[in-house]
Amino acid sequence: MVKIKEIPVNDRPRERLINSGSNTLSNEELLAIILDTGTKDKSAKDLAISVLSKINHISELKDINYQNLISIKGIGISKATKILSLIELSKRINVKLETLNNIKANNSKVIYEYFKDKLMDEKQEYFYCLYLNNKKRIIKNKLLYIGTINQTLIHPRDIFKEAYLLSASAIICIHNHPSGNTAPSKEDIMMTKNLKEVGLIMGINVVDHIIIGKNSYYSFFENGDI
């Protein structure tokens, strides 16, 4: 085991990052900087290698959890929480910063492009509603439900209550399929039909229901199902 302090100063990860930029460091070196210290048996870089050996590709690091981490010898509460905090920060950084407010919802592709990074890798179903004014501009984007992988319980009362509070003229529903398959289920079809019918009674049009999958989407409006 080679300890960081035994490496020539200019070759150490921190110094290389400062002098040459973070893009010159390997995944192991970047993670070693986050871990900061090793143990009496392993250097920080050795611990980083142990963590990365749990995954096949660096992109899978986002799915690692606390139990996975503390099962690695040398990774305790402090190091595990540092790594998980880093992962959560990176997710938040990658979420698009622009707001949907006042964007004109004139096609399903616009909505998909905004929500795909938020939803396509989630392990549970998330159900959002976009509330539109009479010019089809979005006045509010609201997360209404978080369900299990197999089921999300949607009640029209909650959806239309928000619409009335906002004086919205129309609604677009969005939810994800953790399986990645965008084909609407029987429950999706029935729910969309029910929401459309309630909307007609209340004078609030349900314009579309968009299902987000892995790098694709399904629009009830585009497919003539609403």
N, C-alpha and C positions, 0 to 999 in steps of 0.2 A: 504494500500500500504506500503510495506516494502522497504525503501531506501537502496541502497548498503552500505552507510556509517553506517547504523544501524546493518548490519550483522557483526558478529565477524570477525576480520581481516583474520584469517586463513581459513575462509569459503567463502570469497569473490572470485568471478570468477577469477580475475587476479592473486590473490595469489595462488589459487588452480592450475591454469595453470602453474605458475612458479614452485610450489613445487611438483606437481603430474603429470604434463603433460597435454597437450590440449585434449588428448583422454579421459580424465576423466570428461570433462565438457559436459553438455547437449547442445542441439542445441540452446536453449534459452540463456544459459549462454555465449556461443561463440558469438552469435549475439549481446548480450548486451555489450560485450567488444568492438565490432566494433562500436556500436552506441555511446558508451562512456558515454553519459549523458542522463538523462531523462528530464521530464518537471515537472512543479509544481504539476501536477495531476498524472503523471505516472513515475515509475522508468524506467531505461534503460531496465531492464528485462521485465517489463510489456509491453514496446514498442516492444521488441523482440517477445513476445508472440502474440501481435496484428499482427505483420508482418507474423509470421508463421501460424496464423489462416486463412490467405488468401490462403493457399495451403494445399493439402491433404498429401503430403509427402515431405521431405526435398529435394529430387531430383528435385521437381518442382520449387524450388527457382530460378533456372537458367532461368526460363521463365517469372519471374515477371518483370514488367516494371515501368517506372517512374510514370505514371499516377496511377497505382495500389498503389504505395508506398505513394504518397502524398495525396491519398484519406484517409489514416489512420491518425486519430487525433494524433498529436504529432510528425509526420514525416514530416519534411520540406525539403527544397532543400538540405541542408547540409547532413542530415541523409540519404536521398534518394540516393544522389550521392555517398556517402560512400558505401552503400550496393551494388549499381550497379557496382562500381569500384571493389569491392570484387568479385562479380560474374564474371566479365570479366577477372580478374586476374586468378581465379580458372579455367576458360575455357582455358586460354592460358597455364597454368601450365600442364593441362591434355593433351594438344596436344603433340603428340610424338615429341621428340626433334631431332631425327635422320633425316638426309636429305635423299631424294631419289636419289640424284646424285650418279651415278656409280653403283647403285643397278641393278642387271640383272632382267629385266622384263620377266621372263620365265614362269609365270603363273598368272592367274587373282586373285588368292587368296592372293598373295603377295601385289598386288595393293590394294585390298579391305581392308586388315588388316591395311594398312597405312592410308587410307582415311576414314575409318568408323567413327572414333572418331571426325574427322573434320566435316563430312557431315550428319550423320544420324539424328541429331536433329535440323538441320537448317530448317527455315520456308520458305526459298526461294530456288530456284534452283541455284546451282553453277556448272559451267561447266569448267573442267580442261582439259588440254592436257599434256601428257607426251611425250617428244621428245626423240627418241632413236637413238643411233648410229648403225653401221652395225653389232655390236656384241650383239645387243638388250639390251645394257646398257643405263640407263636413263641419259641423259645429261641436261635436264631441265624439271621442273615441273611448269606449268604456269596456273594461273587462268585467263580465257579469258572472261567469262560472268557471271553476276549475274542477274537472271531473276525474274519473279514473281512466285508465287506458281504454276500457271497454264501454264506458257510459258517461254521458254528461246529462244531468237533469235540468231541463230548461222550462221555466214557467213564463208564459206570455205576460202575466201580470207585471213581473219585474221589468221586462223589456219595454212594454208600452207605458208603464209608469214614468220611466226616465224620459221617454219621448214626449209625454205631456208636460213634464217639468221644463223641458227645453224648448217647447213649442216646435218640435221637429215635424217636418212634413213627410219624411220618409226614413227608412231604416235599411241598412245593409248588415247582414249577419256574417260573421267569419268564425270558423273553428278549424282546428287541425286534426289530422288523423296520425297518431303516433306510429302506426304501421307503415306510413309512407304512401299507402294506396289512397288515391283521391276519389275513388268511386263512392258515391253516396250510399249509405246503408238504408235499410228499410225505415229505421228510426229517423234518419236524416230527412228522408223524403216526406215521412208523415209529419215531422215537426215543422218543416218548411211549409207544407200545405196548411197546417193549423195556424201558423203565424200569419200567412197570407190572408186566410179567411178572417182572422181576428182583426187584422189591419184594415181590411175592407170595411168592416163594421165600424171601426173607430176612425176611419178617414185618414189613416196613416199607411202609406204604401210600403210594403216590403219589396224593395227593388231587386235584391239579389241575396243569395246565400253562397258564400265562397268557402270551399274546403281546401285547406293547405296540406300538401303532402311533401314528399321528398323531391324538391326541385320541380314541382309541378302543382297545378291547382285545378279545381273543378268549379265552374260557375253555373248555378242553376239558371241564371238569366241567359248566358251565352248558349246554353244547351236547350233553351226553350222549355224549361221545367218549372218556371215560376210566372 
